[in-house]
Amino acid sequence: MHPIYEAIKSQRNGEITIPFARYSDDIFNLLVTDSIKFGLSEDITKQILSTVNLPSMRLSCSYGTLTQNLNLRRDDVEKYISYLRASGLFSFLPNISSPTQIDLDSARVTPRKDRLKLIVNDPAAFIAVYLCSRGAIKFGQVKKLLSDERVREHLFEAVIISHLRYMPLIRIAPENMGYIITEDEEELVDGFAWYLDRSNRLVLLAVEAKYTQKDV
């Protein structure tokens, strides 16, 4: 059962509780052990996952934030990144930093990959990756993590952006998503997507996620 459904079910009893195995066994351990099938190292996979500090975070084109101190060759780094991307749990968004990258006449957008944004596509996946890679074993640690306002803010952003590709009327392909920054690397919008409508016109969709928590 997905952790969200476990949460809904347990809330009926007055307090949200989820067996921690849902995070450790069903997500994290499976993600790590499956890497062997692709000729990758479990230990290196764990080390890479341990560097994911937020569900939405900026990266360089070399993925140095994720592979620091691992001494991996460039082609080996690409293998691990490809594995994470293929899992469906992670997206690596390229950037739009100049108006010249959007050509309305040719209906073409040309993103750049020199500055990327990592998005963890599922909240449960981020919780599993963050906590299990750091040795957590109890559900109480999930509550502590989610009490961090910065984590909640980026989690909200990641959920909104990851849902772009699942909108039924659009079905945006992963390669048609990115984010917008200025030449000074100031982020203008959290997510950006583009697609052709039925008349073959280029449609641009910019998304800025704003999180706030108010007492109800």
Secondary structure, 3 states (H helix, E strand, C coil): CCHHHHHHHHHCCCCCCCCCHHHHHHHHHHHHHHHHHHCCCHHHHHHHHCCCCCCEEEEECCCHHHHCCCCCCHHHHHHHHHHHHHCCCEEEEEEECCHHHEECCCCEECCEEEEEEEEECCHHHHHHHHHHCCCCCCCHHHHHHHCCHHHHHHHHHHHHHHHHHHCCCCCCCHHHEEEEECCCCCEEEEEEEEEECCCCCEEEEEECCCCCCCCC
